[in-house]
Amino acid sequence: MNYAFPPAPVITLDAMSSNPFPVRRIFCLARNYPVPGQEAVKPAEPSFFLKPPGTILQNNSVLPYPPGTDALFPEVEMVVALHKGGRNIPADKVDYDYVFGYAVGLDMTLRDALDTAIAQGLPWEKAKAFDHSSPCSAITPEFYAGNIASGKIELKVNGEVRQSGNVADMLWKIPETVHYLSTRMELFPGDLIYTGTPGLAGPVVQGDVIEATVAGLEPLIVTIG
């Protein structure tokens, strides 16, 4: 087929002992961990937003500091990769039938733009969907990692711990999140779900080295350039 111009290349992530994983969409959960110091209250529905696959940044890369901000915040998240999609997916089928594997991601955020968007009721894309805003490690397939329902999640900047928690504290768990999303839209193989972050890490600046980890998964290392 002829196109008006060459189509964009497929965005992929490495996967342990597997062919590269093609990324279709990125779903990001918001406010999916308890607020430190407050009672955990699970919302009636999860809050989520989308990022395009072109925001993926490979592991061990340099993330250029984005223009127009002085408040670049990293947010460590466990990432769920799907290799099967559909509508109205039963929650009890998700772990073994739909999850390809897990990875460590960063939801990079322009905190000043996000605060403005929240205050004014504006969309979040300016704060969330900028270039290179979705760094991600290689995917560890489910048959190596098992079904990850608990484990330490942590973010360090220049060796200093900025975020620390446990994925067991997620308010919306993976099976019910996948089920919920599939009741609102059709899911597809290649979809990624960034499952939320435990607290705020504070800003990073040029030269900072970020190390993001989830127990049992390949660490994610990103340098701010």
C-alpha positions as CSV (number, residue, x, y, z in Angstrom):
1,M,0.0,0.0,0.0
2,N,1.2,3.5,-0.8
3,Y,1.0,6.2,1.9
4,A,1.2,10.0,1.7
5,F,4.5,9.7,3.6
6,P,6.4,6.8,5.3
7,P,4.4,5.5,8.3
8,A,6.0,5.8,11.8
9,P,8.0,2.8,12.9
10,V,6.5,0.4,15.4
11,I,7.5,1.3,19.0
12,T,8.8,-1.8,20.8
13,L,10.1,-2.8,24.2
14,D,12.6,-5.6,24.8
15,A,11.2,-8.7,26.5
16,M,13.2,-11.4,28.3
17,S,13.6,-14.6,26.1
18,S,11.0,-13.3,23.7
19,N,10.7,-11.2,20.5
20,P,10.3,-7.5,21.0
21,F,6.9,-6.4,22.4
22,P,5.0,-3.9,20.1
23,V,3.5,-1.1,22.1
24,R,-0.1,-0.1,21.0
25,R,-1.3,2.3,23.8
26,I,-0.3,3.4,27.3
27,F,-3.0,3.6,30.0
28,C,-1.9,5.4,33.2
29,L,-3.7,5.1,36.5
30,A,-3.9,8.2,38.7
31,R,-4.2,8.3,42.5
32,N,-3.9,4.5,42.8
33,Y,-2.0,4.4,46.0
34,P,-3.0,5.7,49.5
35,V,-1.9,9.3,50.3
36,P,0.8,9.0,52.9
37,G,-0.5,9.8,56.3
38,Q,-4.2,9.5,55.3
39,E,-6.6,6.6,55.5
40,A,-6.7,4.5,52.3
41,V,-10.0,5.1,50.5
42,K,-10.6,3.2,47.3
43,P,-12.5,5.3,44.7
44,A,-15.6,4.0,43.1
45,E,-13.9,4.0,39.7
46,P,-10.2,4.2,38.8
47,S,-9.0,7.5,37.2
48,F,-6.8,7.0,34.1
49,F,-5.4,8.9,31.2
50,L,-3.7,7.9,27.9
51,K,-0.2,8.5,26.5
52,P,0.8,7.8,22.9
53,P,3.3,5.0,22.3
54,G,5.8,7.5,21.0
55,T,6.5,8.7,24.5
56,I,8.3,5.5,25.3
57,L,11.9,5.9,26.3
58,Q,14.1,2.8,26.4
59,N,16.1,1.7,29.5
60,N,19.5,3.2,30.1
61,S,18.7,6.3,28.0
62,V,19.1,10.0,28.4
63,L,15.9,12.0,28.8
64,P,16.3,15.5,27.5
65,Y,15.0,18.1,30.0
66,P,11.7,19.3,28.4
67,P,11.3,23.0,27.6
68,G,8.9,25.4,29.3
69,T,9.1,24.0,32.8
70,D,11.3,23.9,36.0
71,A,9.2,21.2,37.7
72,L,10.0,17.8,36.1
73,F,8.9,15.1,38.5
74,P,9.5,11.3,38.0
75,E,6.9,8.8,39.2
76,V,7.9,5.1,39.6
77,E,5.2,2.7,38.5
78,M,4.8,-1.0,37.8
79,V,3.8,-1.6,34.2
80,V,1.5,-4.4,33.0
81,A,1.9,-5.5,29.4
82,L,-1.1,-7.3,27.7
83,H,-0.8,-9.9,24.9
84,K,-4.5,-10.5,24.6
85,G,-7.4,-8.0,24.4
86,G,-11.1,-7.8,24.3
87,R,-14.2,-6.3,25.9
88,N,-15.7,-7.1,29.3
89,I,-12.7,-9.2,30.3
90,P,-13.5,-11.3,33.4
91,A,-11.2,-10.2,36.3
92,D,-10.5,-13.8,37.2
93,K,-9.1,-14.5,33.7
94,V,-6.7,-11.5,33.6
95,D,-3.5,-12.8,35.3
96,Y,-3.0,-16.0,33.4
97,D,-4.8,-15.3,30.1
98,Y,-4.2,-11.7,29.3
99,V,-1.0,-10.5,31.0
100,F,2.2,-11.0,28.9
101,G,4.5,-9.6,31.6
102,Y,5.6,-6.8,33.8
103,A,8.1,-3.9,33.6
104,V,9.2,-0.8,35.6
105,G,8.1,2.5,34.2
106,L,8.3,6.2,34.9
107,D,5.4,8.5,34.4
108,M,7.4,11.7,33.9
109,T,5.3,14.7,34.8
110,L,5.5,18.5,34.4
111,R,4.2,19.3,37.8
112,D,3.6,23.0,37.2
113,A,1.5,22.2,34.1
114,L,-0.4,19.5,36.0
115,D,-1.2,21.8,38.9
116,T,-2.5,24.4,36.5
117,A,-4.6,21.7,34.6
118,I,-6.1,20.4,37.8
119,A,-6.9,23.9,39.1
120,Q,-8.5,25.0,35.8
121,G,-10.2,21.7,34.9
122,L,-8.0,21.3,31.8
123,P,-6.8,18.1,30.1
124,W,-3.6,16.6,31.4
125,E,-1.8,15.9,28.1
126,K,0.5,19.0,28.3
127,A,1.8,17.8,31.7
128,K,1.9,14.0,30.9
129,A,2.2,13.3,27.2
130,F,5.3,15.2,26.2
131,D,8.3,13.6,24.4
132,H,10.1,10.8,26.3
133,S,7.6,11.0,29.2
134,S,7.2,7.2,29.5
135,P,10.5,5.5,30.2
136,C,10.2,1.8,30.5
137,S,12.4,-1.2,31.3
138,A,12.4,-4.4,29.3
139,I,9.4,-6.6,30.0
140,T,9.8,-9.7,32.3
141,P,7.2,-12.2,31.0
142,E,4.6,-13.6,33.4
143,F,6.0,-17.1,33.2
144,Y,9.2,-15.8,34.7
145,A,7.8,-13.2,37.1
146,G,4.6,-15.0,38.2
147,N,1.6,-12.8,39.0
148,I,3.0,-9.8,40.8
149,A,0.5,-8.8,43.5
150,S,3.1,-7.6,46.1
151,G,6.7,-6.4,46.2
152,K,8.7,-3.3,47.0
153,I,8.5,-0.4,44.5
154,E,11.1,2.3,44.9
155,L,12.7,5.3,43.2
156,K,16.1,6.7,43.8
157,V,17.6,9.9,42.5
158,N,21.4,10.0,42.6
159,G,21.2,7.1,45.1
160,E,18.8,8.9,47.5
161,V,15.4,7.2,48.0
162,R,12.6,9.5,46.9
163,Q,9.7,7.1,46.7
164,S,9.1,3.7,48.4
165,G,6.1,1.5,48.8
166,N,4.6,-1.9,47.9
167,V,2.6,-2.8,44.9
168,A,0.2,-4.6,47.3
169,D,-1.0,-1.1,48.4
170,M,-2.5,-0.4,45.0
171,L,-6.2,0.6,45.5
172,W,-7.3,-0.9,42.2
173,K,-5.6,-4.2,41.6
174,I,-4.5,-5.4,38.2
175,P,-7.3,-7.9,37.5
176,E,-10.1,-5.4,38.4
177,T,-8.3,-2.6,36.5
178,V,-8.1,-4.6,33.3
179,H,-11.7,-5.6,33.7
180,Y,-12.8,-2.0,34.3
181,L,-10.9,-0.7,31.3
182,S,-12.3,-3.4,29.1
183,T,-15.9,-2.3,30.0
184,R,-15.2,1.2,28.8
185,M,-13.3,0.4,25.6
186,E,-11.8,-2.6,23.7
187,L,-8.4,-3.6,24.9
188,F,-5.7,-4.9,22.5
189,P,-2.5,-6.9,22.5
190,G,0.3,-4.4,23.0
191,D,-1.5,-2.2,25.5
192,L,0.5,-1.1,28.5
193,I,-1.0,-0.2,31.9
194,Y,1.1,2.1,34.2
195,T,-0.5,1.2,37.5
196,G,0.1,4.3,39.6
197,T,2.8,5.7,42.0
198,P,3.3,5.8,45.8
199,G,3.6,9.4,46.7
200,L,5.6,12.3,45.2
201,A,9.3,12.2,44.4
202,G,10.1,15.9,44.0
203,P,11.8,17.5,41.0
204,V,14.8,16.4,39.1
205,V,17.3,18.5,37.2
206,Q,19.9,18.0,34.4
207,G,22.5,15.5,35.4
208,D,20.4,13.5,37.8
209,V,20.4,9.7,37.5
210,I,17.1,8.0,38.3
211,E,16.9,4.4,39.3
212,A,13.4,2.9,39.5
213,T,12.8,-0.6,40.8
214,V,10.1,-3.2,41.4
215,A,11.1,-6.4,43.2
216,G,11.8,-9.2,40.8
217,L,12.0,-7.0,37.7
218,E,14.8,-5.4,35.7
219,P,15.7,-2.0,37.1
220,L,15.0,1.1,35.0
221,I,17.9,3.7,34.8
222,V,17.4,7.1,33.2
223,T,19.7,10.1,33.2
224,I,18.2,13.6,32.8
225,G,20.1,15.4,30.0
